[in-house]
Amino acid sequence: MGKNQHVTPRSEGGWNVIGERNTRPTAIFPTQKEAIERAREIAQHQKSELVIHGKDGKIREKDSYGNDPYPPKG
């Protein structure tokens, strides 16, 4: 399983896609939508989690693309 991918706001404007525990962003985008699309591609490829932060920096949404230990029943 790869690194979780975070979409975070930039202080200069725009949005980062950054791997968990990385110090530098993988990519920078002008809109959150573009950043989410790229982070989702990376998370799916690496079988990791996508963590989307709001403008305030708080986690607003998560999507898992890895081996979920508690898959939904049904």
C-alpha positions as CSV (number, residue, x, y, z in Angstrom):
1,M,0.0,0.0,0.0
2,G,1.3,3.4,-1.0
3,K,1.3,6.8,0.8
4,N,-2.1,8.4,1.6
5,Q,-2.7,11.4,-0.7
6,H,-3.8,14.7,0.9
7,V,-5.4,17.7,-0.9
8,T,-4.6,20.8,1.1
9,P,-5.0,24.5,0.6
10,R,-1.9,26.6,-0.2
11,S,-1.3,29.9,1.7
12,E,-0.4,31.5,-1.6
13,G,-3.7,30.3,-3.2
14,G,-4.4,27.1,-5.0
15,W,-4.2,23.5,-3.8
16,N,-1.5,21.0,-3.0
17,V,-1.5,17.3,-3.7
18,I,0.9,15.9,-1.1
19,G,1.9,12.4,-0.1
20,E,1.6,11.6,3.6
21,R,4.8,12.5,5.5
22,N,6.2,14.3,2.4
23,T,7.7,17.8,2.9
24,R,7.0,19.0,-0.6
25,P,3.8,18.8,-2.7
26,T,3.6,16.2,-5.5
27,A,1.6,18.7,-7.6
28,I,0.0,22.2,-7.3
29,F,-3.3,23.1,-8.9
30,P,-5.3,26.3,-9.1
31,T,-8.6,24.6,-8.1
32,Q,-9.5,22.0,-5.5
33,K,-11.4,20.0,-8.1
34,E,-8.3,19.6,-10.2
35,A,-6.2,18.6,-7.2
36,I,-8.8,16.0,-6.1
37,E,-8.9,14.4,-9.5
38,R,-5.1,14.0,-9.6
39,A,-4.9,12.9,-5.9
40,R,-7.6,10.3,-6.6
41,E,-5.6,8.9,-9.6
42,I,-2.5,8.5,-7.4
43,A,-4.4,7.0,-4.5
44,Q,-6.1,4.5,-6.8
45,H,-2.8,3.5,-8.4
46,Q,-1.1,3.2,-5.0
47,K,-4.1,1.5,-3.3
48,S,-4.0,4.1,-0.6
49,E,-6.4,6.7,0.9
50,L,-7.4,10.1,-0.4
51,V,-7.8,12.7,2.3
52,I,-9.5,16.0,1.3
53,H,-9.0,19.1,3.4
54,G,-11.2,22.2,3.3
55,K,-10.1,25.8,3.1
56,D,-9.7,25.8,6.8
57,G,-7.3,22.9,6.7
58,K,-9.7,20.5,8.5
59,I,-10.4,17.1,7.0
60,R,-13.7,17.2,5.1
61,E,-13.7,13.9,3.3
62,K,-11.9,10.6,2.9
63,D,-11.9,7.9,0.2
64,S,-10.2,4.6,0.6
65,Y,-8.8,2.7,-2.4
66,G,-6.7,0.2,-0.5
67,N,-7.4,-3.1,1.3
68,D,-10.2,-2.0,3.6
69,P,-10.1,-4.1,6.8
70,Y,-13.8,-3.5,7.4
71,P,-15.6,-3.7,4.0
72,P,-19.3,-2.9,4.1
73,K,-21.7,-5.9,4.2
74,G,-24.1,-6.5,1.4
